[in-house]
């Protein structure tokens, strides 16, 4: 199919045609076509249209196994359009036991930062670090938390605590190498040679 070949523009034509001529709106195939069409628009970076179709999918009667993913892509679409408030409310719908929960937490922190809400950003990053210590976002979240304390909140002593934690807990991480440099600069700037 065009969808599996990543020919999303072509696939979206067929999904739209299917939706206009298909049978009952309550059928599982109809709902799945809306979901796939949503992804076609998302993958083409037509975020406003993707939002409409993800919302439509979530209103449909269907198998709920795709809901968390739909909420994530809906939130990502809002983020791409710079609508951080709507993105935040959608990321918050992701259950804590979802495999993408750490990603949703990270994106939530990013959205707060983009709005200049740095205390909330720090709180979200700390929540991610504590809730998902084995996630792929752990090192990045620690680094971003320390950087937020240093640059946005002007609390270099807290930054050092989190940079140091990163170096100790993930010493081989790319972020640990960057953290060492940042800590050195912070110590130097505070005359702590």
trRosetta pair geometry for C-beta under 8 A, 3 or more apart (Angstrom, degrees):
i j d omega theta_ij theta_ji phi_ij phi_ji
1 4 4.9 89 60 11 84 100
1 5 7.0 -161 94 0 43 90
1 11 6.7 72 152 -114 95 109
2 5 5.7 -66 -147 46 34 107
2 7 4.1 -83 -166 75 89 109
2 8 7.5 159 140 -80 98 19
2 10 4.3 -127 -154 98 150 107
2 11 3.8 -166 98 -68 108 81
2 14 6.6 137 29 14 131 134
3 6 7.8 33 174 -73 30 25
3 7 7.6 -79 -59 57 20 68
3 8 7.0 59 -119 -103 58 60
3 11 4.1 113 -66 -137 71 152
3 15 7.9 75 -66 -49 121 119
3 36 5.8 -28 -123 -173 155 119
3 39 7.7 68 -153 90 112 118
3 40 6.8 -82 -112 -78 93 101
6 43 7.3 -128 -149 160 81 147
7 10 4.3 -9 141 37 111 119
7 11 5.9 130 91 -25 72 93
8 11 5.4 -54 -137 40 34 113
8 12 6.0 39 162 -26 68 103
8 39 7.7 -122 -128 120 118 73
8 40 4.2 162 -166 -150 94 75
8 41 7.8 -172 165 -47 123 23
8 43 4.8 -173 -78 85 159 118
8 44 5.0 -155 103 -50 134 101
9 12 6.0 -52 -150 30 26 111
9 13 7.2 33 149 -23 58 99
9 40 7.6 152 -69 180 23 108
9 44 6.3 104 -67 -99 78 141
10 13 5.8 -49 -161 24 36 114
10 14 7.1 26 149 -10 65 104
11 14 5.9 -61 -157 39 38 107
11 15 6.2 35 150 -18 72 107
11 36 7.3 -99 156 152 122 109
11 40 5.2 -152 90 -105 107 129
12 15 5.5 -52 -141 39 36 111
12 16 6.2 38 158 -21 67 104
12 37 5.8 98 -130 -141 76 79
12 40 4.0 171 -71 135 97 148
12 41 6.6 99 -110 -57 139 71
12 44 7.5 -49 -28 -11 145 144
13 16 6.0 -57 -151 35 26 109
13 17 6.4 24 152 -17 62 108
14 17 5.6 -53 -146 37 34 112
14 18 6.2 38 153 -22 66 105
15 18 5.5 -52 -146 35 32 114
15 19 6.3 33 155 -21 65 105
15 33 5.1 166 -151 -173 91 91
15 34 8.0 149 174 -81 118 26
15 36 5.9 -158 -104 95 141 103
15 37 4.0 -176 131 -79 147 102
15 40 6.5 -174 19 -2 146 149
16 19 5.8 -55 -149 35 31 112
16 20 6.7 24 155 -16 63 106
16 37 6.7 116 -59 -128 66 136
17 20 6.0 -62 -153 36 32 106
17 21 6.4 -7 163 10 68 113
18 21 6.6 -81 -143 52 25 86
18 22 5.3 38 166 -50 70 113
18 33 5.2 -132 101 -141 129 150
19 22 6.1 -31 -117 11 23 117
19 30 7.0 102 -120 -149 72 81
19 33 5.7 -176 -69 121 89 132
19 34 6.9 92 -102 -74 129 76
19 37 7.1 -20 -37 -37 136 157
22 27 7.2 -128 153 51 119 134
22 29 6.9 -153 -158 106 140 109
22 30 5.4 168 112 -93 145 93
22 33 7.0 179 -36 14 159 161
23 27 5.7 61 84 -21 104 147
23 30 7.3 -117 69 -54 68 118
24 27 4.8 116 74 -31 88 96
24 30 6.9 -118 97 -18 53 146
25 30 5.6 -162 -150 145 34 162
25 60 7.6 -135 160 -131 88 99
26 30 7.2 61 50 50 12 137
26 60 7.9 167 -119 -170 47 87
26 61 5.3 -2 -139 64 88 123
27 30 4.5 98 63 -1 86 104
27 31 7.3 -158 94 -2 49 84
28 31 5.8 -56 -150 39 37 109
28 32 6.1 35 154 -19 69 109
28 62 6.3 116 -124 -138 63 82
28 63 6.4 38 -131 -14 110 104
29 32 5.6 -56 -143 40 32 111
29 33 6.2 38 155 -25 65 104
30 33 5.8 -52 -151 31 29 113
30 34 6.9 29 150 -18 61 102
30 60 7.5 -165 110 -149 95 140
31 34 5.7 -53 -155 32 35 112
31 35 6.5 36 148 -19 66 105
31 57 6.5 103 -166 -145 76 77
31 60 4.4 166 -113 132 101 148
31 61 7.3 -113 -72 80 137 46
31 62 3.5 167 180 -93 165 132
31 63 7.5 155 98 23 144 72
32 35 5.4 -50 -148 36 37 115
32 36 6.2 34 154 -15 68 105
32 62 7.5 159 -48 -149 62 133
33 36 5.8 -54 -143 41 31 108
33 37 6.1 33 155 -21 64 108
34 37 5.7 -55 -144 39 29 112
34 38 6.4 39 151 -27 62 102
34 53 5.9 -168 -174 -171 80 92
34 56 5.6 -121 -166 107 134 107
34 57 4.4 174 118 -85 114 86
34 60 6.3 148 48 -32 153 150
35 38 5.6 -50 -155 27 30 116
35 39 6.8 26 150 -14 62 104
35 57 4.9 105 -77 -133 68 145
35 62 7.9 174 -39 155 122 166
35 66 5.5 1 -132 144 149 158
35 70 6.7 -85 -126 -85 95 114
36 39 5.6 -53 -153 37 36 112
36 40 6.6 45 147 -26 66 99
37 40 5.3 -43 -150 26 38 117
37 41 6.8 34 154 -13 65 100
37 53 5.4 -121 104 -162 98 151
38 41 6.1 -60 -158 38 31 106
38 42 6.2 31 147 -20 66 110
38 50 5.5 88 -169 -154 68 71
38 53 3.9 -164 -88 110 80 111
38 54 4.5 111 -153 -66 140 68
38 56 7.8 -169 -73 53 113 95
38 57 5.7 -63 -32 -18 144 138
38 70 7.1 31 108 -130 162 93
38 73 6.9 110 140 110 114 139
39 42 5.2 -53 -140 39 36 116
39 43 5.9 32 161 -16 69 107
39 50 7.7 74 -85 -134 16 109
39 73 7.0 -58 -95 -153 72 166
40 43 6.2 -60 -146 40 24 105
40 44 6.4 13 156 -9 61 113
41 44 5.9 -65 -147 44 30 106
41 46 4.3 -84 -164 75 84 107
41 47 7.6 150 143 -86 97 18
41 49 4.4 -127 -152 99 144 104
41 50 3.9 -171 103 -71 109 77
41 53 6.1 129 21 25 140 136
42 45 7.7 31 175 -74 32 26
42 46 7.6 -81 -59 57 20 67
42 47 7.0 58 -119 -105 58 60
42 50 4.1 104 -67 -129 72 148
42 54 7.7 65 -58 -51 121 120
42 73 5.4 -31 -115 -174 159 119
42 76 7.4 62 -153 90 119 117
42 77 6.2 -91 -113 -77 94 108
45 80 7.2 -146 -147 174 80 149
46 49 4.4 -9 140 38 110 117
46 50 6.0 135 92 -27 70 91
47 50 5.3 -53 -141 37 35 115
47 51 6.3 44 157 -27 67 99
47 77 4.1 162 -159 -158 93 85
47 78 7.7 176 170 -54 122 24
47 80 4.7 -163 -86 83 155 125
47 81 5.1 -162 106 -47 140 103
48 51 5.7 -46 -154 26 30 115
48 52 7.1 32 149 -18 60 100
48 77 7.7 167 -61 171 23 114
48 81 6.7 98 -67 -90 77 143
49 52 5.7 -49 -155 31 39 113
49 53 6.5 25 153 -9 68 107
50 53 6.0 -65 -149 44 32 103
50 54 6.0 31 157 -18 70 108
50 73 7.0 -101 164 150 123 106
50 74 7.8 -165 132 -104 92 52
50 77 4.8 -155 91 -107 118 143
51 54 6.0 -55 -141 38 27 107
51 55 6.2 27 159 -17 63 108
51 74 6.2 93 -127 -145 66 76
51 77 4.8 -170 -66 120 85 142
51 78 6.8 93 -102 -63 124 74
51 81 7.8 -32 -41 -6 138 146
52 55 6.0 -62 -154 38 26 110
52 56 6.3 26 151 -20 63 109
53 56 5.3 -48 -142 36 37 116
53 57 6.3 43 154 -23 65 101
54 57 5.6 -49 -148 34 33 114
54 58 6.4 30 154 -17 64 106
54 70 5.1 162 -158 -169 96 90
54 73 5.9 -162 -103 94 144 101
54 74 4.2 -168 123 -80 146 96
54 77 6.9 178 11 8 145 147
55 58 5.8 -57 -148 38 31 109
55 59 6.5 29 153 -18 64 107
55 74 6.8 108 -58 -125 68 130
56 59 5.8 -60 -152 36 31 110
56 60 6.8 44 149 -36 63 100
57 60 5.6 -46 -157 13 36 119
57 62 7.3 -39 -174 22 74 154
57 66 7.5 -67 158 109 129 123
57 70 5.6 -139 96 -131 127 144
58 67 6.5 92 -121 -132 88 83
58 70 5.5 174 -68 126 98 141
58 71 7.4 88 -97 -68 137 73
58 74 7.4 -14 -29 -51 139 151
62 66 7.5 -34 122 43 127 112
63 66 6.9 74 95 4 87 94
64 67 4.9 -14 -169 -18 74 125
66 69 5.4 -62 -165 49 63 113
66 70 5.6 69 138 -30 84 106
67 70 5.5 -59 -147 36 31 112
67 71 6.3 31 157 -20 68 102
68 71 5.7 -50 -149 34 32 111
68 72 6.5 35 151 -20 63 104
68 93 7.9 -165 -121 119 61 87
68 94 5.7 85 -154 -129 95 76
68 95 6.6 -70 -103 20 126 91
68 98 4.9 -172 -166 -125 152 141
68 100 6.9 153 146 46 113 115
69 72 5.6 -52 -151 34 34 114
69 73 6.4 24 156 -11 68 105
69 100 7.5 105 -96 10 63 151
70 73 6.0 -56 -143 42 31 103
70 74 6.0 36 154 -23 65 109
71 74 5.6 -54 -144 37 29 115
71 75 6.3 30 155 -18 64 106
71 90 5.2 -177 -173 -177 79 87
71 91 7.6 150 146 -91 99 24
71 93 4.6 -122 -155 86 149 120
71 94 5.9 -175 99 -68 129 76
72 75 5.8 -58 -151 38 28 109
72 76 6.2 28 152 -19 65 107
72 90 7.7 165 -88 142 18 106
72 91 7.4 62 -114 -108 58 65
72 94 6.3 60 -70 -84 89 126
72 100 5.7 -12 -90 122 151 151
72 103 7.3 37 -140 101 127 122
72 104 6.4 -100 -107 -81 93 100
73 76 5.3 -48 -141 38 36 115
73 77 6.3 44 154 -25 64 100
74 77 5.8 -51 -152 31 29 113
74 78 6.8 29 150 -15 61 103
74 90 5.0 -141 99 -150 102 150
75 78 5.7 -54 -152 36 35 110
75 79 6.4 38 149 -22 66 104
75 86 7.8 -168 -121 127 59 70
75 87 4.7 91 -166 -154 75 66
75 88 7.8 128 -143 -35 111 12
75 90 3.5 -165 -74 95 92 119
75 91 4.6 117 -151 -54 159 74
75 104 7.3 62 75 -129 163 89
75 107 6.7 102 134 124 124 145
76 79 5.4 -50 -148 34 34 116
76 80 6.4 38 153 -23 65 103
76 87 7.5 91 -68 -134 16 107
76 107 7.3 -76 -87 -138 72 154
77 80 5.7 -50 -149 32 32 113
77 81 6.6 19 154 -8 62 108
78 81 5.9 -66 -152 45 32 104
78 83 4.3 -85 -167 77 87 103
78 84 7.4 150 138 -86 101 17
78 86 4.2 -138 -143 96 148 104
78 87 3.9 -166 96 -67 114 78
78 90 6.4 142 16 15 139 137
79 82 7.6 41 -179 -71 32 22
79 83 7.6 -93 -65 57 21 62
79 84 6.9 56 -112 -102 63 61
79 87 4.4 90 -60 -117 76 150
79 107 6.5 -78 -77 -169 154 114
79 110 7.6 41 -143 101 131 120
79 111 6.4 -99 -108 -85 100 103
82 114 7.7 -146 -141 160 71 137
83 86 4.6 2 136 34 113 115
83 87 6.2 139 95 -24 69 91
84 87 5.3 -54 -143 37 36 116
84 88 6.2 41 158 -25 68 102
84 111 4.3 154 -156 -164 99 95
84 112 7.8 159 173 -63 130 27
84 114 5.4 -173 -88 85 143 119
84 115 5.1 -155 96 -54 156 109
85 88 5.9 -51 -151 31 28 112
85 89 6.8 24 154 -15 61 104
85 115 7.8 91 -58 -89 73 144
86 89 5.9 -53 -148 36 35 108
86 90 6.5 30 155 -15 66 107
87 90 6.0 -65 -154 40 31 107
87 91 6.2 28 154 -19 69 108
87 107 7.1 -112 162 151 116 111
87 111 5.1 -165 93 -105 122 143
88 91 5.9 -54 -142 36 30 108
88 92 6.3 31 158 -21 63 108
88 108 6.0 87 -128 -133 77 80
88 111 5.1 -166 -67 113 91 151
88 112 7.5 87 -98 -59 128 74
89 92 5.8 -55 -151 34 30 115
89 93 7.4 38 149 -29 58 100
90 93 5.7 -49 -162 18 40 115
91 94 6.1 -37 -172 4 48 114
91 104 4.4 161 -164 -166 90 90
91 105 7.8 163 164 -63 119 25
91 107 5.4 -158 -108 89 144 112
91 108 4.8 -167 113 -69 146 92
91 111 7.3 -174 8 1 146 144
92 104 7.8 165 -64 164 25 121
92 108 7.0 92 -63 -104 75 131
94 98 5.1 -100 180 44 91 149
94 100 6.4 -91 -158 93 141 92
94 101 5.5 175 132 -106 114 66
94 104 4.0 -156 44 -64 152 170
95 98 4.8 117 66 -28 79 100
95 101 6.8 -73 98 -86 46 118
96 101 5.3 81 -150 -144 33 155
96 131 6.9 -101 -153 -173 110 137
97 101 7.0 93 29 -34 8 145
98 101 4.6 129 63 -49 82 90
98 104 7.5 47 78 -3 127 135
100 103 4.6 -46 -171 40 78 121
100 104 6.0 85 130 -27 85 96
101 104 5.5 -52 -148 35 36 113
101 105 6.4 40 152 -21 67 102
101 131 7.7 -89 128 129 121 130
101 132 7.0 178 96 -69 98 134
102 105 5.5 -50 -150 35 34 114
102 106 6.4 35 151 -20 65 104
102 128 6.0 97 -148 -154 73 100
102 131 7.7 -171 -94 96 79 100
102 132 4.1 -177 -94 156 113 173
102 135 3.7 169 -126 -143 168 159
102 136 7.2 136 104 43 142 69
102 137 4.8 176 153 29 112 126
102 138 7.9 -44 -159 -51 139 68
103 106 5.7 -54 -149 35 32 111
103 107 6.3 28 154 -16 66 107
103 137 6.7 172 -82 -45 48 140
104 107 5.8 -55 -145 39 30 110
104 108 6.3 39 152 -26 63 104
105 108 5.6 -53 -151 30 30 116
105 109 6.7 30 152 -17 63 102
105 124 6.1 175 -175 177 76 90
105 125 8.0 130 150 -100 99 32
105 127 6.2 -141 -152 99 125 101
105 128 3.9 154 129 -88 135 102
105 131 7.1 176 -79 60 163 130
105 132 7.0 175 35 10 150 133
105 137 7.4 158 75 97 102 155
105 141 7.9 6 115 -106 110 141
106 109 5.8 -54 -156 34 33 111
106 110 6.5 35 147 -20 65 105
106 125 7.7 56 -117 -106 59 72
106 128 6.0 85 -65 -117 67 160
106 137 4.7 -117 -62 -153 137 149
106 140 7.2 31 -132 99 134 120
106 141 6.2 -109 -103 -81 95 103
107 110 5.3 -50 -147 35 37 116
107 111 6.3 40 152 -22 67 102
108 111 5.8 -53 -150 33 30 111
108 112 6.6 31 152 -17 63 102
108 124 4.9 -149 106 -153 104 144
109 112 5.8 -53 -151 35 33 111
109 113 6.4 33 152 -17 65 106
109 120 8.0 -172 -124 126 56 71
109 121 4.9 87 -166 -155 75 68
109 122 7.9 108 -142 -48 108 14
109 124 3.7 -168 -79 97 82 122
109 125 4.7 84 -124 -57 153 79
109 128 6.8 -70 -28 -12 134 134
109 141 7.3 110 29 -131 166 93
109 144 7.0 105 132 120 137 139
110 113 5.7 -58 -152 38 31 113
110 114 6.3 33 152 -22 66 106
110 121 7.7 87 -69 -131 15 106
111 114 5.6 -51 -146 34 32 114
111 115 6.6 24 155 -12 63 108
112 115 5.9 -66 -154 42 31 106
112 117 4.3 -87 -170 80 84 105
112 118 7.4 145 136 -88 99 21
112 120 4.1 -139 -149 100 142 106
112 121 4.0 -169 96 -68 115 73
112 124 5.9 157 9 3 142 139
113 116 7.6 49 -176 -69 34 18
113 117 7.3 -97 -69 60 24 63
113 118 6.4 56 -113 -100 69 65
113 121 4.2 74 -60 -104 82 148
113 148 7.0 -105 -102 -107 118 119
113 152 7.4 -110 -136 -76 93 166
117 120 4.2 -1 141 33 112 119
117 121 6.2 140 98 -26 69 87
118 121 5.1 -47 -143 33 39 119
118 122 6.3 42 157 -20 67 100
118 148 5.7 173 -163 -171 100 105
118 152 4.0 -168 -123 138 150 132
118 153 5.4 -168 129 -60 133 91
119 122 5.8 -52 -151 35 31 110
119 123 6.4 32 150 -19 64 107
119 153 7.2 107 -75 -100 65 124
120 123 5.4 -52 -145 38 34 115
120 124 6.2 36 155 -20 67 105
121 124 5.9 -57 -150 36 29 109
121 125 6.4 26 154 -16 64 107
121 148 5.6 -157 108 -134 119 152
121 152 7.6 17 61 85 140 161
122 125 5.8 -56 -146 38 31 110
122 126 6.2 30 155 -18 65 108
122 145 6.0 96 -138 -142 71 81
122 148 5.2 -166 -78 111 89 139
122 149 6.6 89 -113 -64 131 81
122 153 6.8 7 -47 -35 144 148
123 126 5.8 -56 -147 38 28 111
123 127 6.3 33 152 -22 63 106
124 127 5.5 -52 -148 34 31 115
124 128 6.5 35 152 -20 64 102
125 128 5.6 -50 -150 33 34 113
125 129 6.4 36 152 -20 65 105
125 141 4.8 171 -157 -170 88 91
125 142 7.9 159 166 -75 112 26
125 144 5.8 -146 -119 93 145 104
125 145 4.1 -175 122 -77 139 98
125 148 7.0 161 13 14 153 146
126 129 5.6 -51 -146 35 33 114
126 130 6.3 26 157 -12 65 109
126 145 6.3 109 -62 -125 70 140
127 130 6.1 -61 -146 42 27 105
127 131 5.9 11 163 -7 66 117
128 131 6.2 -66 -135 46 23 100
128 132 5.7 -38 -175 39 64 110
128 135 7.3 -82 177 52 93 147
128 137 6.2 -62 169 110 133 124
128 138 7.7 -163 136 -99 95 51
128 141 4.8 -132 96 -134 128 158
129 132 7.4 -72 -113 59 10 69
129 133 6.8 46 177 -92 53 69
129 138 6.4 99 -123 -142 66 72
129 141 5.3 -164 -65 114 87 127
129 142 6.0 99 -108 -72 128 78
129 145 6.8 -32 -35 -27 139 153
130 133 7.3 -8 -148 -56 18 92
132 135 3.7 19 152 -19 117 127
132 137 6.8 35 104 59 133 102
132 138 6.6 -141 113 -73 82 90
133 138 5.9 66 -160 -116 37 136
134 138 7.0 11 -82 -40 3 142
135 138 5.2 139 63 -39 73 87
137 140 5.3 -71 -158 54 57 111
137 141 5.1 61 145 -32 88 109
138 141 5.9 -61 -145 35 22 110
138 142 6.5 20 158 -17 62 106
138 170 7.0 153 109 -55 109 142
139 142 5.8 -54 -149 35 31 110
139 143 6.3 28 155 -16 65 108
139 166 6.3 96 -144 -148 70 103
139 170 4.7 -115 -95 104 109 170
139 173 4.2 -161 -133 -157 152 157
139 174 7.7 103 137 52 144 67
139 175 4.2 155 158 40 105 138
139 176 7.0 -69 -147 -38 119 80
140 143 5.7 -56 -148 39 30 111
140 144 6.1 27 155 -16 66 110
140 175 6.0 -155 -82 -70 45 149
141 144 5.7 -56 -142 41 29 109
141 145 6.1 35 155 -24 64 106
142 145 5.7 -52 -145 34 28 113
142 146 6.4 26 157 -15 63 106
142 162 5.5 -171 -170 177 78 96
142 163 7.9 141 149 -93 96 30
142 165 6.1 -131 -153 93 130 105
142 166 4.2 159 124 -82 134 104
142 169 7.6 175 -76 59 168 126
142 170 7.5 160 40 22 148 128
142 175 7.0 120 71 133 97 141
142 179 7.7 -13 120 -86 105 142
143 146 5.9 -57 -150 38 29 108
143 147 6.2 26 153 -17 65 110
143 162 8.0 176 -88 136 19 107
143 163 7.5 61 -117 -106 58 69
143 166 5.9 85 -65 -112 70 162
143 175 4.1 -111 -50 -164 139 121
143 178 6.4 43 -138 84 133 121
143 179 6.0 -117 -107 -69 89 101
144 147 5.5 -54 -142 41 32 112
144 148 6.1 38 155 -25 66 104
145 148 5.7 -52 -148 32 28 112
145 149 6.6 26 154 -15 62 104
145 162 5.0 -125 100 -168 106 161
146 149 5.8 -55 -151 37 32 110
146 150 6.3 27 153 -16 66 110
146 158 7.7 -166 -127 124 58 70
146 159 4.5 91 -173 -155 75 67
146 160 7.6 125 -148 -37 111 13
146 161 7.7 -166 -108 68 96 59
146 162 3.6 -158 -73 88 92 112
146 163 4.4 121 -157 -51 159 75
146 166 6.9 -84 -18 -11 142 131
146 179 6.7 64 66 -126 162 101
146 182 7.0 113 128 113 126 148
147 150 5.6 -58 -145 40 32 110
147 151 5.7 -2 171 8 71 114
147 152 7.9 58 130 0 68 96
147 159 7.0 83 -75 -134 19 112
147 182 7.3 -85 -87 -137 80 158
148 151 6.8 -64 -124 51 21 86
148 152 4.9 -31 -159 36 63 121
148 153 6.2 45 145 -4 72 108
149 152 7.7 -17 -54 54 10 80
149 153 5.1 -45 -134 57 41 121
149 155 4.6 -71 -174 73 89 99
149 156 7.3 145 129 -93 92 20
149 158 4.0 -119 -168 95 148 109
149 159 4.2 -169 89 -65 107 74
149 162 6.6 129 17 18 139 132
150 153 7.7 56 25 52 16 78
150 154 7.7 27 176 -105 28 25
150 155 7.3 -92 -78 67 30 53
150 156 5.4 56 -122 -105 77 65
150 159 3.6 58 -58 -92 93 157
150 182 7.1 -112 -45 180 171 120
150 186 6.8 -97 -122 -91 124 123
151 154 7.8 -22 162 -65 12 53
153 158 7.5 -26 92 59 129 137
155 158 4.3 17 128 22 114 116
155 159 6.6 147 97 -22 67 85
156 159 5.0 -50 -147 33 42 119
156 160 6.4 48 155 -25 70 97
156 186 5.1 170 -171 -150 116 115
156 189 7.6 -125 -135 83 163 122
156 190 6.7 180 109 -52 148 131
157 160 5.8 -46 -152 28 32 113
157 161 7.0 39 148 -22 60 100
158 161 5.5 -47 -155 28 40 116
158 162 6.7 24 154 -8 68 105
159 162 6.2 -67 -154 43 32 100
159 163 6.0 30 153 -18 70 110
159 182 7.3 -104 157 147 117 120
159 186 6.3 -170 94 -98 121 154
160 163 5.7 -54 -138 40 30 110
160 164 5.9 33 159 -21 65 110
160 183 5.8 96 -129 -128 77 90
160 186 5.6 -155 -75 109 98 151
160 187 7.6 98 -112 -59 128 81
161 164 5.9 -62 -152 37 22 111
161 165 6.5 25 151 -21 61 106
162 165 5.3 -44 -142 33 37 115
162 166 6.4 44 155 -22 63 101
163 166 5.7 -54 -155 33 31 115
163 167 6.5 31 150 -18 65 105
163 179 4.1 170 -157 -167 85 100
163 180 7.7 167 168 -61 110 28
163 182 5.5 -140 -117 86 145 114
163 183 4.6 -180 120 -63 141 101
163 186 7.6 161 24 12 156 144
164 167 5.7 -53 -148 36 33 111
164 168 6.3 27 155 -14 66 109
164 179 7.7 -166 -51 158 25 123
164 183 6.6 101 -64 -105 74 143
165 168 5.8 -62 -147 41 30 108
165 169 5.8 6 165 -2 69 117
166 169 6.4 -66 -131 47 22 95
166 170 5.8 -41 -171 46 63 102
166 173 7.0 -90 176 63 94 137
166 175 6.0 -88 -178 121 135 105
166 176 5.5 -166 139 -97 91 70
166 179 4.6 176 84 -71 130 168
167 170 7.7 -70 -108 64 10 62
167 171 6.1 44 179 -104 54 69
167 176 4.9 120 -108 -154 53 94
167 179 5.3 -146 -54 99 91 128
167 180 5.9 103 -102 -69 128 83
167 183 7.4 -41 -30 -12 142 149
168 171 7.0 0 -137 -62 13 92
170 173 3.9 22 143 -15 115 128
170 175 6.9 26 100 67 133 103
170 176 5.3 -156 102 -54 80 119
171 176 5.3 158 -144 178 26 165
172 176 6.8 65 42 37 12 143
173 176 4.3 108 60 -9 86 99
173 177 7.5 -148 98 -2 57 77
174 177 5.9 -49 -161 30 40 112
174 178 6.8 35 145 -12 67 105
175 178 5.5 -54 -150 41 40 112
175 179 6.0 48 149 -28 69 104
176 179 5.3 -50 -144 33 33 117
176 180 6.7 41 153 -26 63 97
177 180 5.9 -47 -155 25 32 113
177 181 7.1 29 149 -13 60 103
178 181 5.8 -55 -157 36 37 112
178 182 6.3 35 149 -18 69 107
179 182 5.6 -55 -145 39 34 111
179 183 6.1 36 155 -21 68 104
180 183 5.8 -53 -146 36 28 110
180 184 6.4 32 153 -21 62 106
181 184 5.7 -55 -152 34 30 114
181 185 6.6 28 153 -16 64 106
182 185 5.8 -56 -151 37 32 111
182 186 6.3 32 152 -20 66 106
183 186 5.6 -54 -147 36 33 111
183 187 6.3 32 156 -17 67 105
184 187 5.9 -55 -148 38 29 109
184 188 6.1 29 154 -19 64 110
185 188 5.6 -55 -143 39 30 113
185 189 6.0 28 159 -18 66 109
186 189 5.9 -55 -142 39 27 109
186 190 6.3 8 161 -1 62 113
187 190 6.1 -73 -148 49 26 98
187 192 4.3 -94 -161 80 79 99
187 193 7.0 125 143 -91 105 26
188 191 7.7 29 -179 -76 32 26
188 192 7.6 -89 -57 54 20 63
188 193 6.9 52 -107 -90 62 71
